[in-house]
Each structure stands twice: as structure tokens, then as C-alpha cells.
Amino acid sequence: MEGETTAEARAVRASEQARLVARTRVRAGDAEILREAKARWERCHTWYATATANAKADSKFSAGDQYNNWQWDQTVQKARGDRPCLTHNKVRQHNLQIINDARQHKAQIKVTPTGGRATYEAAQIFSGIIRRIEYQSKAIDAYSTAFFHQVDAGYGVIGVETDFADEESFDQEIYVRRKNKPRTIYFDPDARDYDKADGRFAFEFNDTPRDLYEAENGKSDSPINTFDNTDDWSDKDHVREAKYWRRSNDNDTLHLMTDGSTIRESDMADGELEARKPDIVKSREISAPEVECFHIVGNRIDKRQAWLGKYIPLVPVIGEETVIDNVMDLKGHTRALIGAQQMYNYWSSQAVEQVALQTKSPWTASTRATEGHTNQWDSANTASWSVLYYNDIDDNGQPIERPTRVDPPVMAQAFLQGMNIAREDMMMVSGQYQAEMGQPSNERSGVAIQQRQRQGDNATYHFVDNQAKAIRQVGRILLDLIPKIYDVARVTKIMAEDGSDSDVHIVPNAPDAHQHVVMTPNGPQPVTPQQADAIDADPDQPNAQVIFNPTVGSYDVEADVGPPFGTQRQEAANAFSQIMQQNPAAFQVVGDFWAQNSDFPGADELAERLRRGLPPQYKAGAPDPAVQQLQQAMQQSQAQAHELLGKADGEIAALKQQLQTAQLAAKDKGAGNEIADYQAETERLKAVAAADPVAAQVIIRSLLSGMLGMPALPVMQEHSAADAEHAQAIAPPEPAGANGAGNGAEAGP
């Protein structure tokens, strides 16, 4: 089932790319694209003309040596003829001081969550995937090459590409690519961002050997040059290809459905819009960026490519950018050193020339002193004689002055002073003095030396900062591509900061961005927070899996410049060593960290053994003691609260019982009072009836009227009539009387 789902997802992705290409063809034909590309190329070529020419000159100057004489002006060199033209390339060392320091402190891409159910754990997985992409694509070469050109000639370029993982796979991977010819890449002149992230187009020229190109694309009769870009071009055996990157805004309509999902109208099939109109809650017009790449050879488009990301995957690493009188220039570290370097070369050549024109230190002696030993004295400046013989007296017995050597040639002080001035000028214009160049200085304390080195770092920090900006944009490109490339269920590797690998299961339809599960016979089961911590500490636990959905949440990237992990590890080992020296008892707690960050053989095994001997509360997955204390305090508080509630319930029950008893007593008392009143009223009636029967009847009627709420006399009359009727109904018939009345006439009273 998973294989079928993966295949379906790949088919959907392929159809999506085909749809984008088809939409590109519908929007613009080849002729229109070529006209647009050539017009934009002319703008780029004009805008970058000064920058590329100066970058080429700077690059040649920084690579100057005694063979190529690139640090000498051609006019000056021609005028000197056979006179010395020496090259002492100090620019290279000044540049390498910045370049090699940056290699030791490469910017690290870090992903941070920004919203939409994004989590810190998912951001860590994004960072691990990016580190893995950098490792497998040798991104360090791309970064260091771009930084070299940035310092050397003013700007370098980093590229991002996608390709299949291998020849037997349909899974695509992302790669950070090295661009070793930055002067063949041009960006939108209207782009305002330093990393050109807002650029609408870019050009990249590649020279492919003609036989390789024709083996892949067939016989080509196109012109060799594309757009007449002749920079560094002299080989007719290559085919020049221009990649024209274009980013356009694709106007579309976004619909919000009743289930909370969103869908673009362009993604709907024919007739789907009408069918789903009842489910549309609301709609709005959107303008989404869409990137396309056209491979142009000569005057035709060989290939079209729909790029899945929203950024053009070319990032410049700029040294200094200036626009003066509408002329753009890009400068590296070399530019400011050219004058001082040329002056140093000139003065050193003059000094050598001045000394070379002087004769070697000769001997002065009379012919009488060297007579008989002329063969030695003739070769005294070329041979190493252990003894030089001379005649000390003449034929008359007079002493002869001994031969003496003339003072050696002396270099002119003006030349030496000129060389010193040139050296000082190079340090002043670069901000790099003896302390940071490895030479002794007046500073003696470690703090003073560090302050001088920091001063030099501040003078050149803009190169490092601009590199970090470029790498940050590379991170954004990768972050944008990962959900679109890793769009099918698969298992991929992620890399931690220490270089260790672990597996992550990418599930694009997972409900959460990050989840720990344990595989059981009943399927994946969620884990407790303690189990999740243990899995993070040891990702290789059996049956433990990390589920990651790159499409959930929104994220952004940072690029922090700092020492590499190896340096951090050494500093950590030193810190733990100091802790254990000051507190030997701490070895039981931090000994495994000390061994883990040490470099001696067996350090990892020692760290594992020390980790097994840790107290239980310090082992991976163990709850935090502080959290345990809080939980215990909470449990005690809950127990006390339950106890107080129990006591309160008992007291409330007792009060209720007392209230019921009091109510019953009050009721009984009221009943007793009513009985006493009734008895008293009865006795009063008896007394009244005995004294006055008529008055008793009045009292009785009054009582009845009060009880009935109405006059009692009509009621009494009704009852009397009813009683009479009832009595007549049940009375037996009278026999015929003596008076002869047989008709039932009433009898008299």
C-alpha cells in the first residue's frame, strides 16, 4: 500500500511539473521568451560591465607572481626593459587571513519555528535535513569557493539544484552546488536585497564540450556563443549554454473550503469549480511567485524547466557593493591593497637593482704584495681559499702594506624606507596589523593581543557578515524546497551537529509536524514525554520512530557565525576538565560529557561506560528532579485538599442533621400549639353553647366562614337541601292512609 501511495505521489508531482511547463508554453512562446531574454541580458551586461572587468583585474592581481607579472602595470614593465620587475605578493596573505578564518567559522543554518503548529522538534529535524544536504552535496566547497571569490574579486555565487538520488532511484534530492566562475552569472539589476532574493531574473552561462553536448542533444548547428557573452571565451570546441532564470507572479484565486482546507483554482480539474461551489466559504485573488528556467543555445530554446521553489536558486556572496553615477561596482579585499602592493614591488625592485649594479667587495693590494700569488688573488671573490698569501716586504727589506677589502655595497636608505612605507600602507588600508598576521608586536599580554586581533577582525567583518547573509538565503531556498521534494513517504537521514546520523520517517499526511511513536503489532503507538526524551537521547532504540511532516507549520532560518563543532567540542572538554579539577565529585555527573568531547582513543567507549554508571536521576529519559519535586508537592497539596474537603463534607452533614432535627422539633411544637388552641376553642364553644345556644351557632358559622374563605350560610343551606333530598330518596313508601288518600299526599307534621 505504501509503495502504491508513493508511486501515486510521484505521478502527481510529475504531472504538476508537466502542467507548469505547459502553462509556461501557453503564456509565452519561444520567440517571445528569446526577445525578453535578450533584452534583459543587454541590461545585465551593461549594468555589470564595470564590476566584471574590475573583478577580473582584481583576481589576476591577487594571483600575481614572478611568472605572470600580473601585479605590474604593462606600461611600467615595458619601460623597465631588462631591469628587475620583482613580485612579492603580500595581497595573497592578507586575503588568506580572512578566507581561512572564515573556513574555521562557517555560518551554520538553523531553522526556527514561526507559527502554524510548527514545533521546536520539527525545526531541529529541518536543521538536520539541511546539514545532511550540505554534507552529501559537499556544500563546504561551494561556500569556501564563493567566499574566496568574494574576498579576492568582489563577489562569488552559490547555487542550489535538484537531481535524482542515484541512477536506480526515482527519489529526488537537493544539492548545494559550487560555482567556480562567478563572472559568468548575472542578476537582476533592479534587485534590492543584498542576497538578490527579490530578483525577477538571472543568467548563468555554462560551456559544455561540444562532443558531450552533441552526444546528449544531437548535432548542433547553433552559433558557439550565446548572447555574444565573450568573457573568458576563446575555445571553439565548446557549446555555450545560457540558463535564463525567470520569476513571474502567477495570478490565481484561492478558495477556502468548508472543511478548513484551501485550494487554488488553477489546481482544479475541468468542471471541478462548479461542482465544489457549494463547499466554498470564501475566495480571494492571490499572486504567487513561479520560477522557470530556459536553456538557450544560440538562438533557440533547447529545454524548459519548471522550478518547484519560489526563489531563483542562485545566491551571490558580495564583498562591497557601490553605485556611483549609476555605475555599479563590486569590491573585494584586493582592491584597496593594489596601490601599496605595487609600490612595494617597485621599491624592492629598485633596491635590488641598485645593489646589483655595484661591484662585489674587491681587494686592494700592490702588485709587489701579490707577486707570485696572483692566481689566488684573481679568484679571491669566487673561490673559498683557506689562506691568502701575500708578500709583506719588498726586495729592499721595506714592509709592504697588506691587502685590504673594500666595504661591501650598501642598499640605499630611500629604497628601504619606501618598502617600509609600502608595508605600513598595506596594513593601514586593510586594517590587518602584525598581531593578526602572525608577527610579533608591542602587545605582550594575552588580552592586548586579542584586542589587536579583534581590531583586525572588525575591519574585515563585513565579508563574514555578507557570507552569513548569503548562506541564510541558501537556507531559505532549502527550507522552501524540502516540503516539495520530500513529498512522498520515505525514510531519510538527518545529521546532528556532532556529525552523527539518525533516521527520520517523512510522512507528508501525518497530523502533526513531529511525533515519536513505537512500532507494535497493533501499529504505531504514541509515547510518553519521558519515552520521547529517551528516544531523542538515543535515536537508534529498537521499534522507536520519529515521524516528521514537513508541510505542517511555518519556519524561518538563521545563519549564526561561530567556531566549528570540533572547536566547540574541544572547548567543552576543557570546560569539563576545569569543573572536575575544582570539584572532583562532579566526575560522577559530568564525566561522560568530558569523555564524549575528548579526542583520545576509546573516548566514546569510556563515555558510554560512564553513562551506564550515572545515578538514575541523570540517565537519559529520567524525569527531572525539579519536576519530580513539583509533582510530589502537587500530590501532597491535592491530598491535603481532599482531606480538608472530607472534613468540610462531614461538618456540613452534621449541620444538615441538626437543621432537620430543629425543623422537626419546631413542627412538633407547632402541632402541639394547634391542638391546645383547638381544645381551648372547643371548651369556649361548650361554655357559650351552655349559656346561649344562638350565640354558639353564630360563632360556629363565623369559624366555618373563615375556614371556607366565603360565607358559610349558603353552603349550609345547600348541604341541608342535599341531605333532605338524600333522605327522601332512601325513605320507604308509605301505605295508603285511613283518610283514603291513596295518592301519597303529604302527611302533616
Buried (B, 14 or more C-beta within 10 A) or exposed (E): EEEEEBEEBBEEBEEBBEEBBEBBEEEBEBEEBBEBBBEBBEBBBEBBEEBBEBBBBBBBBBBBEEEEBBBBEEEEEEEBEEEEBBBBBBBBEBBBBBBEBBBEBBBBBBBEBEEEBBBEBBBBBBBBBBBBBBBBBEBBEBBBBBBBBBBBBBBBBBBBEBEEEEEEEEBBBBBBBBBEBBBBBBBBBEBEEBBBBBBBBBBBBBBBEBEEBEEEBEEBEBEBBBBEBEEEBEEEEBBBBBBBBBBBEBEBBBBBEEEEEEBEBBEBEEEEBEEBEEEEEEEEEBEEBBBBBBBBBBEEBBEBBBBBBBBBBBBBBBBBBEEEEEEBBBBBBBBBBBEBBBBBBBBBBBBBBBBEEEEEEEBEBBEBBBEEBEEBBEEBEEEEEEEBEBBEEEEEEEEBEEBEEEEEEEBEEEBEEBBEBBBEBBBEBBBBBBBBBEEEEEBEEEEEBEEBBEBBBEBBBEBBEBBBBBBBBBBBBBBBBBBBBBBBBBEBBBBBBEEEBBEBBBBBEBEBBBBBBBEEEEEBEEBEEEBBBBBBEEBEEEEBBBBBBBBBBEBBBBBEBEEEBEEBBBEBBEBBBEBBEEEEEBBBBBBBBBBBBBEEEEBEEBBEEBBEEBEEEEEEBBEEEEEEEEEEEEEEEEEEEEEEEEEEEEEEEEEEEEEEEEEEEEEEEEEEEEEEEEEEEEEEBEEBBEEEEEEBEEBBBEEBBEEEEEEBEEBEEEEEEEEEEEEEEEEEEEEEEEEEEEEEEEEEE
